[in-house]
Amino acid sequence: MKKMQHFNGSKGKPLYAAAIAIVAVCMTCLCACEADPDLTTVVAGSPDNVVYINNGLAPVTLPQNTAVFGGITNTPGGTVGTRVTTSFGVRSTKPSENRIRVKLEIDRTAVPEGYTPLPDDIGIIVEDDELTILPGQTQSEDQISVTLDNDLRPLGTGRYAFAIKITRATGGAKVSANLASAPVVLITTYTNIQGATTPPGSTFTKPTGAASWTVTGIATNPQYMLDASTSTGQYASTGANPALPLDVVIDMKEPYTITGFHTRTSSTTYRPTAATIYTRLTEDDEWTPQGNVAWTTSPQYVRFYSPVTTRYVRISITAINSANGIRYTDFVIYR
């Protein structure tokens, strides 16, 4: 019979939530999911039958024996992006003579170097936390699964971890001293950018004050990015082979609440292909990152999940389509 436990921090209170499944183990596109004989030999030198966790080899950027890893993107409207659904069992070094029952638990304090403990207010739901290895077998017939609270927005951007560990085994088996725990890694990002292919609302006619707007980061004829013309023969140019990242900063002289903006280039050839978007309300404020965006065409749209009140827009360009640089003909805000 399946058993389910709910953990909400250290309080042990029940948690019932629609959840982002982080159901433990290997994603075939990222790690090898076959048993690794080198790891097995670590526990095979004992005359005892030893139970252990072996999730294969994680990528070199993740801790050894990582059980779960995945990317989650948080937005002002909720959690989107990768849904990680995978699971794992346990193994024994020898075919069992008896039925072995293996108990697993969550350990929030077991955090690899470079990672942050999962906050207590992020609930963890564990299903099938007691696994069985049948007589004559070396791996369990069932698997553990882990689910996290659906609202992961409090996590912001970061690298978080906890562990699933074996706490006891029956049937004459012993628990491995070095492979009884598997890190669970969650990598999260934040974005306020919803899309880059469609306009973010009704076009906002440039106000009277737009004539005073200024732009920096453009080497030649920056005024052509801000005038009312979209003529492909008159463009603001970064010049060939601009150093990246290149910051193009528009100062609108006063605050506007915008749902997004677009830039336009003289053709798709002379466009940026990737950038990080920042905003700030005053020149004394720190820049607020709104998210990353990639473009394949012109205009280059930026649509926000949540409207932003800002005076400054910074387009930090990280990739371009042509060594000849970028040729801007327009910048339009939406609200």
URPELIN-V75582 format. One record per pair of residues at least 12 apart in sequence whose ideal C-beta (glycine too) atoms are under 7 Angstrom apart, sorted by the first residue. I is the first residue (numbers start at 1). J is the second residue. D is the distance in whole Angstrom. If there is no record, write none. Layout:
BEGIN
i->(I:I)
j->(J:J)
d->(D:D)
END
This chain:
BEGIN
i->(2:2:3:3:3:4:4:4:5:5:6:6:7:7:7:7:8:9:9:10:15:15:15:17:17:17:18:19:19:19:19:19:20:20:20:20:20:20:21:21:21:21:22:22:22:22:22:22:22:22:23:23:23:23:23:23:24:24:24:24:24:24:24:24:24:24:25:25:25:25:25:25:26:26:26:27:27:30:30:31:31:31:31:32:32:33:34:35:35:36:36:36:39:39:40:42:42:43:43:43:44:48:49:49:49:49:49:49:50:50:50:50:50:51:51:51:51:51:51:51:51:51:51:52:52:52:52:52:53:53:53:53:53:53:53:53:54:54:55:55:55:62:63:63:63:65:65:65:66:66:66:67:67:67:67:67:68:68:68:68:68:69:69:70:70:70:71:72:72:72:73:73:74:74:74:74:74:74:75:75:75:76:76:76:77:78:79:79:79:79:87:87:87:88:88:89:89:89:89:89:90:90:90:90:91:91:92:92:92:94:95:95:95:96:96:96:96:96:96:97:98:98:98:99:99:99:99:100:100:100:100:100:100:101:101:101:101:102:102:102:102:102:102:103:103:103:103:103:104:104:104:104:104:104:104:105:105:105:106:106:106:106:107:107:107:108:110:110:110:110:111:111:112:112:114:115:115:115:115:116:116:116:117:118:118:119:121:122:122:122:122:123:124:124:125:126:126:127:128:128:128:128:129:131:144:146:146:152:155:156:156:157:157:157:158:159:160:160:161:161:161:162:163:163:163:163:164:164:165:165:166:191:191:192:192:192:192:192:193:193:193:193:193:193:193:194:194:194:195:195:196:196:196:196:196:196:197:198:198:199:199:199:200:200:200:200:200:200:200:201:201:201:201:202:203:203:204:204:204:206:209:209:210:212:213:213:213:213:213:214:215:215:215:216:217:217:217:217:218:218:218:218:218:219:219:219:220:220:220:221:221:221:222:224:224:225:225:225:226:230:230:230:231:232:232:232:234:235:235:235:235:236:237:237:238:238:239:240:240:240:241:241:242:244:244:244:245:245:245:246:247:247:248:248:249:249:250:250:250:251:251:252:253:254:255:255:255:255:256:256:256:257:257:257:258:258:258:258:258:258:259:259:259:259:259:260:260:260:260:260:261:261:261:261:261:261:262:262:262:262:262:263:263:263:263:263:264:264:264:264:265:265:265:265:265:266:266:267:268:268:269:269:270:270:270:270:270:271:271:271:271:271:272:272:272:272:272:272:273:273:273:273:273:274:274:274:275:275:275:275:275:276:276:276:276:277:277:277:277:277:278:278:278:279:279:279:279:280:280:281:281:281:282:287:290:290)
j->(127:128:128:129:130:125:126:127:126:129:123:125:106:123:124:126:123:120:121:120:123:125:149:123:149:150:150:125:147:148:149:150:72:79:83:148:150:152:83:84:85:147:68:70:84:146:147:148:184:186:85:86:87:145:146:147:67:68:86:87:88:144:145:146:164:184:55:67:68:86:87:88:55:56:86:84:86:59:69:56:57:58:59:56:57:56:56:54:91:54:56:57:54:179:54:178:179:93:176:179:93:174:92:93:94:96:172:173:92:93:173:174:176:90:91:92:100:102:166:169:173:175:176:90:91:176:179:180:65:88:90:166:179:180:181:182:91:179:67:88:182:185:112:183:185:179:182:183:182:183:185:88:164:182:183:184:84:86:146:184:185:185:187:82:84:186:187:152:186:188:189:191:152:153:155:156:188:190:191:192:305:192:305:306:305:153:150:151:152:153:143:144:145:143:144:131:139:140:142:143:102:131:140:166:138:139:133:138:173:138:136:137:138:133:135:136:137:171:173:135:135:171:172:132:134:135:171:132:133:169:170:171:173:130:132:170:171:130:131:133:140:166:169:129:130:166:167:168:129:131:144:164:165:166:167:129:165:167:124:126:162:164:162:163:165:162:162:163:165:181:161:162:161:183:159:159:160:161:185:158:159:160:162:160:162:154:154:148:149:152:155:149:146:148:147:144:146:145:142:143:144:145:144:144:164:164:184:188:188:188:190:188:189:190:188:187:186:188:183:184:185:184:181:182:183:184:182:184:180:181:180:291:292:290:291:304:305:306:277:290:291:293:302:303:304:303:304:305:301:303:293:294:295:300:301:302:301:301:303:262:301:334:259:260:301:302:303:304:334:259:260:334:335:334:332:334:333:334:335:228:253:254:226:253:226:250:251:252:253:251:248:249:250:249:246:247:248:249:236:237:238:248:328:237:238:239:236:237:239:235:236:237:236:236:329:328:330:331:331:264:329:330:329:266:267:329:329:266:327:328:329:328:325:327:325:326:325:323:324:325:323:325:325:317:318:319:316:317:318:317:314:316:315:317:312:314:312:313:331:311:312:311:311:311:281:309:310:311:310:333:335:307:309:335:307:308:310:333:334:335:303:304:307:334:335:301:302:303:304:334:302:313:331:332:333:334:299:300:301:302:332:299:300:328:330:331:298:299:329:330:298:326:327:328:329:327:329:298:297:298:321:322:322:324:325:326:327:295:298:300:321:326:295:300:317:319:320:326:294:295:319:320:321:294:318:319:293:315:316:317:318:289:292:316:318:290:291:293:302:315:290:314:316:308:310:312:313:310:312:309:310:311:311:314:304:308)
d->(6:6:7:6:7:7:7:5:5:6:7:5:6:7:5:7:4:3:6:6:4:6:7:6:5:5:5:6:4:6:6:5:6:6:6:6:6:6:6:7:4:5:5:6:5:6:7:5:7:6:5:6:5:4:6:6:4:5:6:6:5:6:6:5:6:6:5:5:6:4:6:4:6:6:6:7:6:6:7:6:6:5:6:4:5:5:6:6:7:6:6:6:5:6:7:6:6:5:5:6:5:5:5:6:5:6:7:5:7:5:7:5:5:6:7:5:7:5:6:5:5:6:7:7:6:4:4:6:7:7:6:7:6:7:7:5:6:6:5:6:6:6:4:5:7:7:5:7:7:5:5:6:6:4:7:5:6:7:7:5:7:4:7:5:3:7:5:6:6:5:5:6:6:5:7:7:6:5:6:7:5:6:5:4:5:7:7:7:5:7:4:7:5:6:7:6:6:4:7:5:5:5:5:7:6:5:5:5:6:7:5:6:6:5:5:7:6:6:7:6:6:4:6:6:6:6:5:7:4:6:6:4:5:6:6:4:7:7:5:7:7:6:5:7:5:7:5:5:5:7:5:6:7:6:7:7:6:5:6:6:6:6:6:4:5:5:7:4:7:6:5:7:6:5:7:5:6:4:7:6:7:5:7:5:5:7:7:6:5:7:7:4:6:6:4:7:6:5:6:6:5:6:6:7:6:7:6:6:5:7:5:6:5:5:6:5:5:7:5:6:5:5:5:6:5:6:5:6:6:4:4:3:7:4:5:5:5:6:6:6:4:5:6:7:6:5:6:5:7:5:5:6:6:7:5:6:6:6:7:7:6:6:5:3:6:7:3:6:5:4:7:4:7:7:6:6:5:5:5:7:6:6:7:5:5:6:6:5:6:5:6:7:5:5:6:5:4:6:5:7:6:6:7:6:6:4:7:4:6:7:5:7:5:4:6:4:7:5:6:6:5:5:7:4:7:6:7:5:4:6:5:4:6:5:4:5:5:6:5:5:5:7:5:6:6:7:5:6:5:4:6:5:4:7:6:5:7:5:6:7:6:6:7:6:6:5:6:5:7:6:7:5:5:6:6:6:7:5:6:5:7:6:5:5:6:7:5:4:5:5:5:6:7:6:5:6:4:6:5:7:5:6:5:6:7:5:6:4:5:4:5:6:5:6:6:4:6:7:6:5:6:5:6:6:7:6:4:6:5:6:5:7:6:7:5:7:5:6:6:6:5:6:5:5:5:4:6:5:6:5:6:6:5:5:7:4:6:6:6:6:7:4:6:5:4:6:6:6:5:7:6:6:7:6:7:7)
END
